């Protein structure tokens, strides 16, 4: 693990600790950050889990309630190590996988630069080809189905494009980007890029026939890693509040009508919150060890390539399949680590840094305030809801440990965690990936929480956004909105250039 900066003990941190310790003595374990005095130039984003760090460790820093309680700190450190440290063949990696650790895809608890923008070759005509590399991880998940929604025999829902030495990967992904130029009403130009996917090097044909998989029968969609910002707060959300948002999320004048995704996990029908389509009710730690790294565990005891030729190849390379490869206790420590991560405070901007706006000089804080006003004028807040609340008892980890420190908080995730139709028209496809997850259709996506989004470039050295990284900056991410996001996109597009820039500046402050 990389060394992390030591946070100084400041008056606010002592105040937070005092309230946290007092809260633990109360029967309901509730406390509030409403009266906390924050650092100048900052605003609380996640109550007592807010951290005031703007470095590359902004996502990967523990909250105060973790750092200042020894038992919590020990679990966090262990979970952090398990999250970052690379699995080896002897330690459970493979036979096939997508990444060799959580941190390989979520560098600094963020989103590692996706392989979809890493060139691997060129066509004969010079067209760049991107996709699966030979680095041992791809920082993406490749989902494949038949057009009727069924999986291909000999393959599962994810095409694993990496494998240990001596084992054949299930296939490789090639991506070619198609770009189109567009123009705002005021004449400023921008471009959007759409990915075209091709699967090569299939390890086996379809079914028992050995026939090659027909690409006309294939739906392929790719997911780049999500930022692990506000995971604990998301799991502690008041579910009733989310369902109430869905009940009133009906704004016909803007074409907006959000809905909940309900899924069945562990035999229980639950409200989905996590994932691009709110298709999970937990943080998928167990699924990540299994599907992403190939490590068996108590929830997923079978290898992900069970019954495939890679099992024999793995045996020939010395793999044993006689034990579970990661314990429930270790997985819960990883779950604790994710829940215990702090959320970067919103940065209000400097009052001394000059900024240009419509021919006059103002300061950075004033520009961000104008951008926030434009955010509301564009009706972005109807889906990117600014304020939510966590339930009194906080969150519960995958093995039953309760985290009351996450309870009773006012938080600002800029999301309603609901599904919205994001359109199927732009460039002939829009954001429709034809992949169904629970109740979510191909064109429906969970509203992405925006907290921490302005620090992604500092944390991960790139500005690729949306589920597959097709948006290369925040402006492109907005202009990909369609369906229920069409009205907001158009309101943004019709703004003067300085107002669009101010809105982007506001997003970068989150």
Protein Blocks (a to p, Z undefined) as FASTA:
>chain_A
ZZdddddddfklmmmmmmmmmmmmpmnlpacfklpccdehiacfkljlbccdfbfklmmc
ccfklmmpmklmmmmmmmmmmmmpccdfknogajbdfbfbfklmmgghiacddfklccfb
dcfkopacedjdfeopaoiacddddfkopacehiafbdcfbdcehiacfbdcdddddddd
dddfkopacdddddddddehifbdehjlopacdfklpccddddddddehklmmmmpcfkl
mmmmmmmmccfknopacddddddeehiacddfbdjklpafbeolmmmmmmmnopacfklm
ccfkgoiaklmmmmmnopackbcfbdfklmmmmmmmmmmpccddddebjakbccdeehia
cdfklmmmmmmmmmmmnommmmmcfbdcddfklpadfkopacfklgoiacdehpghiacd
ebjkggolmmaeoiaehjbcfkbccdddfehklmmmmmnopacecjkomagbfklmmmmp
ghjlmmmmmmmmmpcfklmmmmmmmmmmZZ
